[in-house]
Amino acid sequence: MNNYQAIFEPLTVKRMTLKNRVVMPPMGTNFANMDGTFSMQHVSYYEQRAKGGTGLITLENVCIDYPMGTNGARQLRMDNDQYISGLWHFNEKMHAYGACTSVQINHAGASAYGLRLEGEQPVSASNIPSKKGNPIPRPLTEEEIYGIVDRYADGALRAQRAGFDCVEIHAGHSYLLSQFLSPLYNKRTDKFGGSPENRARFTKLVVEAVRKAVGPFFPISLRFSADELLEGGNTLEDTIDILNYFADEVDILNVSAALNDSLQYQIDKMNLEDGWRAYMSKAVKERFPDKITVTSGNIRSPKRATEILEAGDADLLAMGRGLIAEPNWVNKVANGQEDLLRKCISCNIGCADHRIAKARPMRCTVNPDLHYEDDYKMKPILHPTKMVVIGGGTTGLEAAATAAEVGVSVELFEQKGYLGGLGHEIARFPDKKRIDDFITYEINRCKELDNLAIHLNHAASLADIEAIGPDIIVNATGAKPLLPPINGLKEQLDNPNRKIFSIFDILDDMSKFQEFEGKEVVVIGGGAVGLDVVEYYAERGAKKVSIVEMQGEIGKDLDLITKLAMMEIVGKFGVEVHVETKLTEVRENSFLVEKDGEMLELPFDLGFVCLGMRAEAPMIRELDQYARSNGAVLLNMGDSKVARRIMEGTREARDILKTIEVLENTRTQKALFEQTKSLQATQTI
């Protein structure tokens, strides 16, 4: 019997019956066509999640007022009837797998995508930007407000006509309705501003208009920021009071959190616990016991998911990034395959940063194919093929498992006694422990494959490779710390009583770095690694933490969410930041740095030099010579090619399928040629 029965209990909301309690919430993808219609890959992306057993699929927020209400580089539209046919096709696909569907209708307001506005000023409650540094919007007139209310109603009716089972109104996350609800944005003095009742008036009108449009039996969901988590914003208690003004006509209360300037609590940062927002949905449920409530927030573990449901803290579980990473979450839990869950690690790189900060299509660090998932396993190889993988980090593991899953005979060599490489080592930081979830998944996946052998504590040699005679060689040996020739650095690193360390010193034995109180710590390097060290010491009570960076800002190359989280730590713990500052000399108890032509000495109890990583491929020349001489294919991938993040290595590793495909095609063509040649010879005789 499944230990997680609460997850699989059906739930009926008016005329919609969900087969389980797992909801895919709306998440922008940048997969839509530029005209606001679905691309084939877009539909396939959702289809994987429906096929994987998800109970309710909520289509990402769709524009109901073009162009003023649009957001995202590529957003779906439903502002007129020509989009109904595409939406109907989407619903047919989802319903075929037993999933119910909802669509989030939304007006971006001050968060509108500026490149579509053709010079128009975005609109909002007042002239307050929805995010620091965003364009200043203009306040909507009352006439315009009522016009937008009508567009919400039109959009909801269109959703119903397009075959959705539910419609969701977005009233959170710094979009237009949120801009009216929040005192941080709403500075109006008319009937739409000031008191909570006035700030709630716009949302109340929208809810009432949507109910009138769809009728009494069609479920309406409302997503909102229960706690804005910013000084001066709505608290949880404030929001619960505001809900009284419009909750009557709502069936589902989708309890989210945060605004644009607290985005790390909306798109949850890595170190927030599974289901951390459950206390918010619990408070909402206690005030509105007759309403269905949804909670979210890094829910990855089926055990934690079950606890939330059994405690009555929520009725439904929204797993956004969790379903990006693992579309088969529901089916795997139902089938007792918990050890094969590819859990989201909350890195927020491919999903949030790609989409929000870089206008790229959504990607995922741990899932290299969001559109077609496991389809490649349906095309096993026809010709015997051998592959050697050198390096057991995340890139090597992904390449090895992928190749083995299509029938390649794989041998992986790892010189250390454990797998996971730098990812596993970084996961030793308490705030980065989720990274190990991916490595655990990869290891468990490899264990399922009889044609994959792993050799630990074994640095691959050319003799090993010659003995195997591989058709494909994958070099994935990773990266090492970059330690430039700075005066005194090498001498201090070699000092037996040293106080200077690299990132690997702390990761190799964290037990030696457990003293925090009274310590003055200086970190050289304001990239991801340096900030990990800053986070570690600042949050644990170090007396003083300083960071030095040559460029004009720290965290320049970090993803949007991690950077916000790190800047919060810098401010909260008073981290001393030195930018445009160069390390010139390393001394026993201090760093000598230069800024604007002036020298500054930074004393420390512990000094860390974290100046990035460099590719490490010590055998690459030997491997290249072997491959050329023996007709093998050599691939150098992951950090051993260029030091980057896990995501790039994972995607390169999955691309091993392309190499295998080319090799298969070549062999097939060769076999056909030989057959033809033989047949011709027979006919000649």
PLY file of the C-alpha trace (Angstrom):
ply
format ascii 1.0
element vertex 685
property float x
property float y
property float z
element edge 684
property int vertex1
property int vertex2
end_header
0.00 0.00 0.00
1.27 3.48 -0.89
2.43 5.49 2.14
1.24 8.73 0.62
-2.48 8.13 0.19
-3.43 11.75 0.98
-1.75 12.86 -2.25
-4.00 10.59 -4.31
-7.36 11.46 -2.74
-9.74 12.88 -5.40
-11.18 16.35 -4.80
-14.31 17.85 -6.31
-14.66 21.60 -6.74
-18.10 22.37 -8.16
-18.18 20.49 -11.49
-14.43 19.79 -11.58
-13.08 16.59 -10.00
-9.32 16.29 -9.58
-7.85 12.77 -9.50
-5.16 13.80 -6.99
-3.94 16.78 -5.00
-1.00 17.85 -7.18
-1.33 21.10 -9.11
0.97 22.47 -11.77
0.80 26.21 -11.10
1.14 28.81 -13.86
4.77 29.46 -14.80
5.91 31.52 -17.74
7.97 29.61 -20.28
8.83 31.85 -23.26
7.75 28.88 -25.42
4.84 30.62 -27.19
5.04 31.87 -30.75
5.55 35.60 -31.16
1.88 36.02 -32.17
0.69 34.62 -28.83
-0.18 31.13 -30.08
1.15 27.75 -28.97
4.23 26.22 -30.53
4.36 22.43 -30.89
7.08 22.20 -28.24
4.95 24.34 -25.92
2.05 21.88 -25.98
4.44 18.94 -25.66
5.96 20.51 -22.53
2.57 20.57 -20.82
1.67 17.14 -22.21
4.64 15.59 -20.37
3.29 16.89 -17.06
-0.24 15.64 -17.79
1.14 12.25 -18.87
3.13 12.18 -15.62
-0.06 12.11 -13.55
-0.57 15.74 -12.46
-4.13 16.34 -11.26
-4.58 19.97 -12.31
-2.56 21.68 -15.05
-2.73 25.48 -14.85
-1.73 27.15 -18.07
0.78 29.95 -17.54
-0.59 33.48 -17.27
-2.28 34.50 -20.49
-2.73 38.05 -21.77
-6.30 39.33 -21.76
-5.51 42.95 -22.70
-2.94 43.31 -25.46
-0.51 45.04 -25.45
-0.86 46.98 -22.17
-1.40 43.87 -20.05
1.28 41.69 -21.57
4.37 40.35 -19.86
7.24 38.05 -20.74
9.24 37.88 -23.96
6.83 35.31 -25.42
3.39 35.16 -23.84
0.20 33.37 -24.82
-2.80 35.52 -25.67
-6.55 35.13 -25.31
-7.68 38.72 -25.78
-9.91 37.77 -28.70
-11.70 34.71 -30.08
-9.07 33.77 -32.66
-7.05 32.14 -29.86
-9.83 29.79 -28.76
-8.99 27.03 -31.23
-5.41 26.73 -29.98
-6.55 26.71 -26.36
-9.17 24.05 -27.19
-6.45 21.87 -28.74
-4.36 22.31 -25.59
-7.26 21.17 -23.40
-7.94 18.11 -25.54
-4.33 17.03 -25.09
-4.39 17.51 -21.30
-7.81 15.89 -20.79
-6.71 12.80 -22.74
-4.41 11.95 -19.80
-7.07 12.56 -17.15
-5.74 15.94 -16.06
-8.08 18.83 -15.34
-7.11 22.24 -16.65
-7.16 25.84 -15.54
-5.81 29.02 -17.07
-4.47 32.07 -15.30
-5.85 35.32 -16.66
-3.74 38.32 -15.90
-2.99 41.97 -16.55
0.64 42.90 -15.95
0.09 46.59 -15.23
3.40 48.23 -14.34
5.14 44.88 -14.95
4.21 44.98 -18.65
6.81 43.88 -21.19
8.08 47.23 -22.42
9.15 46.20 -25.93
5.50 45.55 -26.83
4.15 48.86 -25.59
5.45 50.81 -28.60
6.43 53.79 -26.48
3.30 53.79 -24.33
3.73 54.28 -20.58
2.74 51.22 -18.54
-0.28 51.54 -16.25
-0.79 50.85 -12.56
-2.59 52.00 -9.44
-0.13 54.87 -9.02
3.20 56.06 -10.39
5.24 53.51 -8.41
7.37 51.05 -10.45
6.57 47.38 -9.83
10.27 46.73 -9.28
13.31 48.82 -8.43
14.67 50.22 -11.66
11.56 49.52 -13.73
9.81 52.24 -15.78
7.50 54.61 -13.92
3.86 53.79 -14.75
0.92 56.17 -14.95
-2.18 55.77 -12.76
-5.24 54.26 -14.42
-8.36 56.40 -14.68
-11.59 55.03 -13.20
-12.96 54.56 -16.70
-9.92 52.49 -17.65
-10.29 50.38 -14.50
-13.86 49.44 -15.41
-12.73 48.66 -18.95
-10.10 46.24 -17.62
-12.73 44.61 -15.39
-14.69 43.85 -18.57
-11.60 42.31 -20.17
-11.16 39.95 -17.23
-14.78 38.87 -17.64
-14.31 38.39 -21.39
-11.14 36.38 -20.77
-12.85 34.11 -18.22
-15.75 33.41 -20.57
-13.29 32.70 -23.37
-11.50 30.25 -21.06
-14.76 28.47 -20.39
-15.57 28.30 -24.10
-12.07 26.97 -24.82
-12.68 23.93 -22.62
-10.89 24.76 -19.40
-12.27 23.25 -16.20
-11.39 26.28 -14.07
-10.13 29.84 -14.37
-7.58 31.53 -12.13
-7.38 35.27 -11.49
-3.87 36.51 -10.70
-3.93 39.02 -7.86
-0.35 38.68 -6.62
3.32 38.99 -7.52
3.36 42.69 -8.44
0.91 42.41 -11.34
-1.94 44.87 -11.79
-4.42 43.63 -9.16
-1.54 43.23 -6.73
-0.49 46.80 -7.50
-3.92 47.95 -6.29
-4.00 45.65 -3.26
-0.55 46.58 -1.94
0.06 49.81 -0.01
3.58 49.79 -1.47
2.20 50.53 -4.94
-1.23 52.03 -4.33
-1.01 55.71 -3.36
-4.43 56.68 -4.79
-6.82 58.96 -2.95
-10.04 58.00 -4.80
-12.33 55.02 -4.11
-9.65 52.62 -5.39
-6.98 53.65 -2.88
-6.31 54.34 0.77
-8.23 51.95 3.02
-8.02 48.16 2.64
-11.61 48.16 1.38
-10.77 50.70 -1.32
-7.59 48.90 -2.34
-9.62 45.69 -2.61
-12.32 47.28 -4.76
-10.70 46.58 -8.17
-10.14 42.89 -7.35
-13.68 42.63 -5.97
-15.09 44.02 -9.22
-12.99 41.57 -11.24
-14.07 38.57 -9.17
-17.74 39.56 -9.40
-17.50 40.14 -13.15
-15.77 36.81 -13.72
-18.40 34.99 -11.66
-21.18 36.62 -13.65
-19.46 35.63 -16.91
-18.85 31.95 -16.09
-21.92 31.25 -13.99
-22.36 29.65 -10.57
-21.00 26.16 -11.33
-17.60 26.97 -12.86
-14.65 26.98 -10.40
-12.78 30.24 -9.87
-9.30 30.28 -8.33
-7.56 33.38 -7.00
-3.79 33.53 -6.65
-2.44 36.17 -4.29
0.60 37.18 -2.27
-0.43 36.25 1.26
2.59 38.00 2.72
4.46 40.52 0.58
7.56 40.09 2.76
8.62 43.70 2.35
8.62 46.47 4.92
5.43 48.48 4.53
3.73 45.81 2.42
0.74 43.63 3.27
1.43 41.12 6.01
-0.30 37.74 6.20
-2.83 39.19 8.64
-3.46 42.18 6.37
-4.09 39.96 3.37
-6.47 37.65 5.23
-8.52 40.70 6.21
-8.51 41.97 2.61
-9.73 38.59 1.33
-13.00 39.18 3.20
-13.95 41.75 0.56
-13.96 39.34 -2.39
-13.50 35.72 -1.26
-17.21 34.84 -1.34
-17.31 34.22 -5.09
-13.94 32.43 -5.16
-13.72 28.64 -4.84
-9.96 28.11 -4.63
-7.56 30.34 -2.69
-4.08 29.85 -4.17
-1.80 31.06 -1.38
1.49 32.41 -2.69
3.86 35.08 -1.35
6.13 38.01 -2.15
6.45 40.80 -4.71
9.07 41.59 -7.32
11.49 43.05 -4.80
11.17 39.97 -2.58
11.21 37.55 -5.50
13.44 35.07 -3.69
10.37 34.18 -1.57
8.04 33.88 -4.56
10.40 31.79 -6.70
11.83 30.14 -3.62
15.55 30.30 -3.01
17.42 27.07 -2.44
17.72 27.05 1.34
14.00 27.40 2.11
12.59 24.18 3.52
10.10 21.92 1.76
6.62 23.39 2.08
7.84 26.41 4.03
4.76 28.44 3.06
2.31 25.95 4.58
1.81 28.19 7.61
0.34 30.82 5.28
-2.21 28.49 3.69
-3.02 27.12 7.14
-3.86 30.64 8.37
-6.01 31.27 5.28
-7.78 27.92 5.73
-8.55 28.71 9.36
-10.23 31.99 8.36
-11.97 30.52 5.29
-12.64 26.85 6.18
-15.12 26.36 3.35
-12.64 27.33 0.65
-10.17 25.04 -1.11
-6.64 26.24 -0.39
-3.44 25.69 -2.35
0.05 25.90 -0.91
3.47 25.85 -2.55
7.10 26.50 -1.70
9.90 24.06 -2.55
7.66 21.00 -2.12
9.83 18.14 -3.33
9.39 15.28 -0.86
6.21 13.14 -0.97
6.55 12.69 2.78
6.39 16.45 3.37
3.59 16.80 0.83
1.57 14.19 2.71
2.20 15.89 6.05
0.80 19.18 4.74
-2.36 17.51 3.46
-2.91 15.32 6.52
-2.44 18.30 8.85
-5.11 20.21 6.94
-2.71 23.05 6.17
-3.84 22.98 2.53
-6.08 20.98 0.22
-3.89 21.14 -2.87
-0.15 21.20 -3.48
1.31 23.46 -6.17
4.60 22.06 -7.46
5.90 24.44 -10.07
9.61 24.00 -10.56
9.26 20.51 -9.08
7.22 19.49 -12.13
9.59 21.25 -14.51
12.36 19.05 -13.12
10.25 15.90 -12.74
7.09 15.76 -14.88
6.50 12.18 -13.69
6.46 13.12 -10.00
2.94 11.82 -9.38
3.36 8.56 -11.27
6.74 7.80 -9.70
5.39 8.38 -6.19
2.31 6.24 -6.97
4.53 3.44 -8.32
6.94 3.39 -5.38
9.80 4.94 -7.37
10.61 7.68 -4.90
14.34 7.01 -5.26
14.07 7.89 -8.96
12.47 11.30 -8.44
14.51 13.94 -10.24
13.93 16.61 -7.62
14.23 20.29 -8.39
17.24 21.76 -6.58
15.79 25.31 -6.54
18.79 26.77 -8.34
16.41 29.03 -10.37
18.83 29.33 -13.27
17.08 27.82 -16.27
13.52 28.46 -15.15
13.54 31.92 -13.56
16.76 33.58 -14.68
16.53 32.43 -18.29
12.96 33.62 -18.57
12.79 36.76 -16.44
16.27 38.22 -16.63
17.49 37.05 -20.02
14.35 36.70 -22.21
15.41 33.15 -23.10
13.19 30.08 -23.34
12.88 28.21 -20.07
15.38 25.45 -19.35
16.20 23.28 -16.31
19.49 22.44 -14.63
18.52 18.86 -13.79
16.13 18.09 -16.68
17.85 18.59 -20.04
14.69 17.95 -22.13
11.53 19.71 -20.98
9.57 18.86 -24.12
10.07 15.18 -24.87
11.41 13.77 -21.58
12.02 10.01 -21.99
11.11 9.61 -25.67
14.74 8.85 -26.52
14.50 5.56 -24.61
12.10 4.30 -27.28
14.95 4.30 -29.84
17.57 1.77 -28.67
20.75 1.32 -30.70
21.01 -1.45 -33.30
24.80 -1.80 -33.34
26.96 -2.78 -30.33
28.66 0.37 -29.00
31.15 0.93 -26.17
31.68 4.18 -24.31
34.14 5.27 -21.64
33.34 8.22 -19.37
36.19 9.84 -17.44
34.83 11.74 -14.44
31.85 11.00 -12.21
30.49 14.49 -11.70
27.01 15.53 -12.79
28.03 15.80 -16.46
29.71 12.40 -16.52
26.80 10.72 -14.72
24.21 12.21 -17.07
26.18 11.21 -20.18
26.78 7.69 -18.86
23.17 7.05 -17.86
21.71 8.53 -21.04
23.94 6.43 -23.28
23.33 3.27 -21.27
19.56 3.82 -21.44
19.66 3.44 -25.23
21.80 0.30 -25.06
25.40 1.54 -25.11
27.85 -0.43 -22.96
29.35 2.20 -20.63
32.24 2.22 -18.19
32.74 5.27 -15.98
35.96 6.03 -14.10
36.08 8.37 -11.09
39.37 8.99 -9.30
37.70 9.90 -6.01
35.79 7.59 -3.74
32.44 9.27 -4.35
30.34 10.51 -7.25
28.95 13.96 -7.95
32.14 15.97 -8.38
32.06 19.67 -7.57
28.28 19.58 -7.24
28.50 17.14 -4.34
31.28 19.18 -2.78
29.35 22.47 -2.98
26.35 20.64 -1.45
28.35 20.35 1.77
27.42 23.97 2.43
24.21 23.71 4.50
22.44 26.24 2.27
23.33 24.27 -0.87
22.38 20.77 0.28
19.60 20.42 -2.32
22.25 19.96 -5.02
22.86 16.49 -3.60
19.28 15.53 -4.50
20.24 15.62 -8.17
23.36 13.58 -7.58
21.40 11.01 -5.57
18.94 10.72 -8.45
21.74 10.24 -10.98
23.37 7.54 -8.84
20.07 5.69 -8.36
19.38 5.96 -12.08
22.79 4.45 -12.86
22.15 1.57 -10.46
19.18 0.53 -12.60
21.39 -0.06 -15.63
23.18 -3.41 -15.99
25.18 -2.15 -18.97
26.78 0.67 -16.93
29.82 -0.08 -14.76
31.25 2.51 -12.36
34.84 2.37 -11.12
35.48 4.53 -8.02
38.93 5.41 -6.67
40.23 4.77 -10.18
41.86 7.47 -12.26
41.42 6.35 -15.85
44.61 5.62 -17.75
45.29 5.19 -21.42
45.85 1.48 -20.70
42.29 1.25 -19.31
40.91 2.83 -22.46
42.96 0.63 -24.78
41.76 -2.45 -22.92
38.12 -1.46 -23.41
38.41 -0.23 -26.99
35.58 2.32 -26.82
33.73 3.78 -29.78
33.04 6.96 -27.78
35.17 8.63 -25.10
33.65 11.28 -22.86
36.05 13.45 -20.88
34.24 15.11 -17.98
37.04 15.76 -15.51
35.65 19.01 -14.19
37.42 22.15 -13.01
39.87 23.38 -10.39
40.13 26.69 -8.51
41.75 29.54 -10.36
44.76 30.70 -8.36
46.58 33.48 -10.25
50.24 34.40 -9.51
49.50 36.99 -6.82
52.38 38.01 -4.57
52.40 35.81 -1.46
49.47 33.58 -2.41
51.36 30.37 -3.09
53.60 30.88 -0.06
50.65 31.34 2.28
48.74 28.38 0.83
51.84 26.26 1.52
52.17 27.61 5.09
51.45 24.72 7.56
49.89 27.22 9.99
48.07 29.10 7.29
44.95 31.20 7.63
44.48 31.42 3.85
42.26 28.88 2.10
40.69 28.06 -1.24
37.12 26.88 -1.72
38.24 23.24 -1.80
39.92 23.56 1.58
36.61 24.31 3.23
34.67 21.78 1.17
37.17 18.96 1.71
36.77 19.12 5.50
34.08 21.45 6.83
34.70 20.20 10.37
37.76 22.45 10.41
35.62 25.50 9.63
33.01 25.37 12.39
34.16 28.34 14.47
32.18 31.48 13.75
31.80 33.66 16.85
34.33 36.45 17.00
35.87 35.59 13.63
36.77 38.21 11.05
36.52 36.73 7.58
37.65 38.25 4.27
36.68 36.66 0.97
38.47 37.52 -2.27
36.15 37.06 -5.24
32.54 38.19 -5.51
31.25 35.43 -7.76
29.09 32.45 -6.84
31.77 30.59 -4.89
32.91 33.62 -2.89
29.33 34.50 -2.00
28.71 30.92 -0.83
31.51 31.42 1.70
30.10 34.82 2.69
26.67 33.28 3.22
28.13 30.44 5.28
29.94 32.71 7.73
27.57 35.70 7.82
24.51 33.60 8.68
26.36 31.78 11.45
27.45 34.71 13.53
30.91 35.68 12.32
31.99 38.97 13.89
32.74 40.60 10.54
32.59 39.39 6.95
34.11 41.32 4.03
34.15 40.58 0.33
36.47 41.94 -2.37
35.62 42.03 -6.08
37.55 43.50 -9.04
34.41 44.25 -11.05
31.88 46.96 -10.29
29.42 44.67 -8.50
29.32 41.40 -6.63
27.32 38.50 -7.97
27.40 39.87 -11.50
26.92 36.45 -13.13
24.52 35.01 -10.57
20.98 34.12 -11.48
18.34 36.68 -10.54
16.95 34.83 -7.49
20.29 33.89 -5.95
21.56 37.43 -6.40
18.52 38.86 -4.62
19.01 36.36 -1.81
22.71 37.19 -1.51
22.08 40.93 -1.50
19.57 40.36 1.30
22.27 38.57 3.32
24.81 41.31 2.59
22.40 43.94 3.92
21.01 41.96 6.83
24.39 40.95 8.26
26.31 44.09 7.38
28.79 42.43 5.04
31.50 44.92 4.06
31.69 45.10 0.26
34.74 46.31 -1.68
34.08 46.50 -5.44
36.43 47.70 -8.17
39.12 46.51 -5.79
42.13 44.40 -6.74
44.07 41.94 -4.59
47.77 42.79 -4.83
49.40 40.82 -2.01
48.56 37.97 0.35
50.05 38.21 3.84
49.84 35.86 6.78
47.00 37.71 8.51
45.78 40.17 5.90
45.12 40.96 2.26
46.63 44.03 0.64
44.17 45.43 -1.92
44.10 48.41 -4.26
41.15 50.65 -5.03
41.32 53.89 -7.05
45.12 53.88 -6.77
45.07 53.64 -2.96
46.27 50.65 -0.94
44.14 49.15 1.81
45.03 46.38 4.23
42.21 44.00 5.24
43.10 41.97 8.34
41.40 38.62 9.00
41.24 35.53 11.14
40.30 33.54 8.05
40.96 34.54 4.47
39.46 32.81 1.43
40.63 33.19 -2.16
37.69 32.36 -4.44
38.60 33.68 -7.87
36.57 31.26 -9.93
37.31 27.95 -11.58
39.30 26.81 -14.61
38.76 23.80 -16.85
40.79 20.72 -15.94
41.38 18.15 -18.71
44.81 16.60 -18.02
44.45 13.68 -20.45
42.84 15.49 -23.34
45.87 15.35 -25.69
46.46 11.65 -25.07
42.78 10.96 -25.56
42.71 12.93 -28.78
45.66 10.96 -30.18
44.04 7.67 -29.19
40.69 8.64 -30.73
42.29 9.71 -34.02
44.35 6.54 -34.22
41.49 4.19 -33.39
38.51 5.76 -35.09
36.81 6.69 -31.82
34.78 9.82 -31.08
36.18 12.06 -28.31
33.90 14.51 -26.51
35.12 16.99 -23.90
32.13 18.31 -21.98
31.02 20.08 -18.85
33.50 22.06 -16.76
36.47 20.29 -18.34
35.53 22.10 -21.54
34.72 25.49 -19.97
34.06 26.06 -16.26
30.35 26.87 -15.99
27.29 25.69 -14.10
25.66 22.28 -13.73
22.98 23.16 -16.29
25.34 23.54 -19.24
27.06 20.26 -18.46
23.78 18.39 -18.08
22.54 19.61 -21.44
25.83 18.77 -23.17
25.69 15.32 -21.57
22.20 14.64 -22.92
23.46 15.65 -26.35
25.46 12.41 -26.31
22.35 11.10 -28.06
23.30 13.11 -31.14
26.75 11.52 -31.25
25.20 8.07 -30.86
22.66 8.85 -33.60
25.37 9.89 -36.05
27.41 6.79 -35.21
24.35 4.57 -35.70
23.50 6.19 -39.03
27.07 5.80 -40.25
27.12 2.13 -39.37
23.71 1.52 -40.91
24.76 3.22 -44.12
27.99 1.22 -44.16
26.07 -2.03 -43.67
23.66 -1.14 -46.47
26.58 -0.29 -48.74
28.23 -3.64 -47.99
24.94 -5.45 -48.65
24.51 -3.66 -51.96
28.09 -4.36 -52.93
27.69 -8.05 -52.06
24.43 -8.28 -53.99
26.00 -6.68 -57.02
28.91 -9.11 -56.84
26.49 -12.05 -56.69
24.54 -10.77 -59.70
27.76 -10.30 -61.68
28.78 -13.92 -61.06
0 1
1 2
2 3
3 4
4 5
5 6
6 7
7 8
8 9
9 10
10 11
11 12
12 13
13 14
14 15
15 16
16 17
17 18
18 19
19 20
20 21
21 22
22 23
23 24
24 25
25 26
26 27
27 28
28 29
29 30
30 31
31 32
32 33
33 34
34 35
35 36
36 37
37 38
38 39
39 40
40 41
41 42
42 43
43 44
44 45
45 46
46 47
47 48
48 49
49 50
50 51
51 52
52 53
53 54
54 55
55 56
56 57
57 58
58 59
59 60
60 61
61 62
62 63
63 64
64 65
65 66
66 67
67 68
68 69
69 70
70 71
71 72
72 73
73 74
74 75
75 76
76 77
77 78
78 79
79 80
80 81
81 82
82 83
83 84
84 85
85 86
86 87
87 88
88 89
89 90
90 91
91 92
92 93
93 94
94 95
95 96
96 97
97 98
98 99
99 100
100 101
101 102
102 103
103 104
104 105
105 106
106 107
107 108
108 109
109 110
110 111
111 112
112 113
113 114
114 115
115 116
116 117
117 118
118 119
119 120
120 121
121 122
122 123
123 124
124 125
125 126
126 127
127 128
128 129
129 130
130 131
131 132
132 133
133 134
134 135
135 136
136 137
137 138
138 139
139 140
140 141
141 142
142 143
143 144
144 145
145 146
146 147
147 148
148 149
149 150
150 151
151 152
152 153
153 154
154 155
155 156
156 157
157 158
158 159
159 160
160 161
161 162
162 163
163 164
164 165
165 166
166 167
167 168
168 169
169 170
170 171
171 172
172 173
173 174
174 175
175 176
176 177
177 178
178 179
179 180
180 181
181 182
182 183
183 184
184 185
185 186
186 187
187 188
188 189
189 190
190 191
191 192
192 193
193 194
194 195
195 196
196 197
197 198
198 199
199 200
200 201
201 202
202 203
203 204
204 205
205 206
206 207
207 208
208 209
209 210
210 211
211 212
212 213
213 214
214 215
215 216
216 217
217 218
218 219
219 220
220 221
221 222
222 223
223 224
224 225
225 226
226 227
227 228
228 229
229 230
230 231
231 232
232 233
233 234
234 235
235 236
236 237
237 238
238 239
239 240
240 241
241 242
242 243
243 244
244 245
245 246
246 247
247 248
248 249
249 250
250 251
251 252
252 253
253 254
254 255
255 256
256 257
257 258
258 259
259 260
260 261
261 262
262 263
263 264
264 265
265 266
266 267
267 268
268 269
269 270
270 271
271 272
272 273
273 274
274 275
275 276
276 277
277 278
278 279
279 280
280 281
281 282
282 283
283 284
284 285
285 286
286 287
287 288
288 289
289 290
290 291
291 292
292 293
293 294
294 295
295 296
296 297
297 298
298 299
299 300
300 301
301 302
302 303
303 304
304 305
305 306
306 307
307 308
308 309
309 310
310 311
311 312
312 313
313 314
314 315
315 316
316 317
317 318
318 319
319 320
320 321
321 322
322 323
323 324
324 325
325 326
326 327
327 328
328 329
329 330
330 331
331 332
332 333
333 334
334 335
335 336
336 337
337 338
338 339
339 340
340 341
341 342
342 343
343 344
344 345
345 346
346 347
347 348
348 349
349 350
350 351
351 352
352 353
353 354
354 355
355 356
356 357
357 358
358 359
359 360
360 361
361 362
362 363
363 364
364 365
365 366
366 367
367 368
368 369
369 370
370 371
371 372
372 373
373 374
374 375
375 376
376 377
377 378
378 379
379 380
380 381
381 382
382 383
383 384
384 385
385 386
386 387
387 388
388 389
389 390
390 391
391 392
392 393
393 394
394 395
395 396
396 397
397 398
398 399
399 400
400 401
401 402
402 403
403 404
404 405
405 406
406 407
407 408
408 409
409 410
410 411
411 412
412 413
413 414
414 415
415 416
416 417
417 418
418 419
419 420
420 421
421 422
422 423
423 424
424 425
425 426
426 427
427 428
428 429
429 430
430 431
431 432
432 433
433 434
434 435
435 436
436 437
437 438
438 439
439 440
440 441
441 442
442 443
443 444
444 445
445 446
446 447
447 448
448 449
449 450
450 451
451 452
452 453
453 454
454 455
455 456
456 457
457 458
458 459
459 460
460 461
461 462
462 463
463 464
464 465
465 466
466 467
467 468
468 469
469 470
470 471
471 472
472 473
473 474
474 475
475 476
476 477
477 478
478 479
479 480
480 481
481 482
482 483
483 484
484 485
485 486
486 487
487 488
488 489
489 490
490 491
491 492
492 493
493 494
494 495
495 496
496 497
497 498
498 499
499 500
500 501
501 502
502 503
503 504
504 505
505 506
506 507
507 508
508 509
509 510
510 511
511 512
512 513
513 514
514 515
515 516
516 517
517 518
518 519
519 520
520 521
521 522
522 523
523 524
524 525
525 526
526 527
527 528
528 529
529 530
530 531
531 532
532 533
533 534
534 535
535 536
536 537
537 538
538 539
539 540
540 541
541 542
542 543
543 544
544 545
545 546
546 547
547 548
548 549
549 550
550 551
551 552
552 553
553 554
554 555
555 556
556 557
557 558
558 559
559 560
560 561
561 562
562 563
563 564
564 565
565 566
566 567
567 568
568 569
569 570
570 571
571 572
572 573
573 574
574 575
575 576
576 577
577 578
578 579
579 580
580 581
581 582
582 583
583 584
584 585
585 586
586 587
587 588
588 589
589 590
590 591
591 592
592 593
593 594
594 595
595 596
596 597
597 598
598 599
599 600
600 601
601 602
602 603
603 604
604 605
605 606
606 607
607 608
608 609
609 610
610 611
611 612
612 613
613 614
614 615
615 616
616 617
617 618
618 619
619 620
620 621
621 622
622 623
623 624
624 625
625 626
626 627
627 628
628 629
629 630
630 631
631 632
632 633
633 634
634 635
635 636
636 637
637 638
638 639
639 640
640 641
641 642
642 643
643 644
644 645
645 646
646 647
647 648
648 649
649 650
650 651
651 652
652 653
653 654
654 655
655 656
656 657
657 658
658 659
659 660
660 661
661 662
662 663
663 664
664 665
665 666
666 667
667 668
668 669
669 670
670 671
671 672
672 673
673 674
674 675
675 676
676 677
677 678
678 679
679 680
680 681
681 682
682 683
683 684
